[in-house]
Amino acid sequence: MRAPIAGIKPTWRHLLAETGEFATCVELVTSRGIITERSGRRVLELARLLAQHPRVHALSITDNPGGSAMLSADTLGTDLLARGQEVIIHLSCKDWNRNALQSHAWQLASEGFDNVLALSGDFPTGGYQGRASGVFDIDSVGLLRMFSDLNAGLPLEAGGRGMERTRFFSGAVVSNFKRHERELMPQYFKLAKKIENGAAFIITQIGYDARKQDELLKYMRLRGLQVPVLANVYVLSLAAARYFHAGHIPGVVVTDELLALVEKQGAAPDQGRAFFLEFAARQCAVARGLGYRGVYLGGHLRYEDYDRLLELAESFGEGDWRAFAGELRFSQPGEFYFFEPDPGTGLSSTQINREYLRSKSPEALRAARRELPLGYRLNSLVHDRVFEPGAAGFRAGRRIYQALEGAGEGVRRALHGVEQAIKIAAFDCRDCGDCSLPEITFLCPESQCAKNQRNGPCGGTRQGKCEVGEKECIWALAYQRLKAEGKEEQMLNGPVVFKDGALQGTSAWANAFLGRDHRAEEGGVE
């Protein structure tokens, strides 16, 4: 094993924001148990070696990956910070509510952690004495908004001075390897929303399709989304490929074709180790050639494996990546691409998919509108005439509920009971009191989304299905409904939605008419 070479490394913020250097970040998966356990010591030893590697610019530490309890990321990170290593701490919304996330953010800022990766998180798969319940009080977009507000200095009290500002350099993830249009386009829309709310760098999901990697950068340029992006390069093994292929990691796909290649190479005397490192090194070369700002390396590797991978990646010629990109095309059957293919490269052109454009033609939209569910049409009509601020029905409803404020508790409870009788039957309403039905085409995020996502889909769908159970993702369904009306590109254009937990069990109708719910923050209710 070649000895690591110590040196002073630039900050992650400086590297990405102020230089053109190709960045390398390595993901470290924390262990179970205390850090002095055998597995904990092994991760710590690897981290210390990587911290001294001259070509590793940052180490990224996971937060209960896969939904299981693991050692807290900052336990390992504190040791690395003391060694002058740039560290990215993952923060996900699956285990903590917004207060706990805010408290932890202050802890991280106090301990010198500036780099964070905001994630909605995988749904919990295990836990002490049975599976843990997911929290999902907010999502990755809400978390990014929180970090931005902390950086701006939250007020200590109404009208009072602001708190000391934090210095978070926030990142986010995009799941760009989706098979269906109804999955992929909402991911692109949510990417824009993440950047709007403070994401300063982006990491792609694990994937093995150079054309989709190329498309992401072209789409971002088309939409003016100008933040550095790192390509996720996960070093496969036979066990990992089989695990991904079986769908055990939400949002990660290994196709039948790729699995067959891995099975063949895994039968070699070295179990495919040399091939898998070469394969990953070629992915790094493709990322550099496509214009990514760096790579995000993952996998169950030893220090010498990372060293060999980086050495291989640097050994390729300047134009070799084009041939590698032609080989890295493990797409799913019938996979949707936003751009037409470039016949010369096998990557994406800048011509928008012709079939996609035809599906947005007036004739196609008229046909799609005829297929919209009757219930959706009726709910839209009622909403526009009764619940849309400015409508005559809304003004009438506000007067009625203002009058009811002085009525007895029994009258308000009876009217709330009528509301619930209607909404439970129609939407499987959970009486949250802060309704997002109109924003998700009358699909309830509380009852029909395992993670209660209100600012766009999580990245865990597979073939359009939720990662929990077999139901269709509500955001994929919402996209199809909105597209039939020519409104899909505006589906995430509003302010970040934060559900107010104080409204649970209260009348959502009253809260809408009286300006108590999240819509009041949008300025739509006087």
Secondary structure, 3 states (H helix, E strand, C coil): CCCCCCCCCCCHHHHHHHCCCCEEEEEECCCCCCCCCHHHHHHHHHHHHHHCCCCCCEEEECCCHHHCCCCCHHHHHHHHHCCCCCEEEEEECCCCCHHHHHHHHHHHHHHCCCEEEEECCCCCCCCCCCCCCCCCCCCHHHHHHHHHHHHHCCECCCCCCECCCCCCEEEEEECCCCCCHHHHHHHHHHHHHHHHCCCCEEEECCCCEHHHHHHHHHHHHHHCCCCCEEEEEECCCHHHHHHHHCCCCCCCCCCHHHHHHHHHHHCCCCCCHHHHHHHHHHHHHHHHHHCCCEEEEECCCCHHHHHHHHHHHHHCCCCHHHHHHHHCECCCCCCCCCEEECCCCCCEEEEECHHHHHCCCHHHHHHHHHCCCHHHHHHHHHHHHHHCCCCHHHHHHHHHHHHHCCCCHHHHHHHHHHHHHHHHHHHCCCCCCCCCHHHHCCCCHHHHCCCCCCCCCCCCCECCECCCCCCECHHHHHHHHHHHCCCHHHCCCCCCCCCCHHHCCCCHHHHHHCCCCHHHHHCCCC
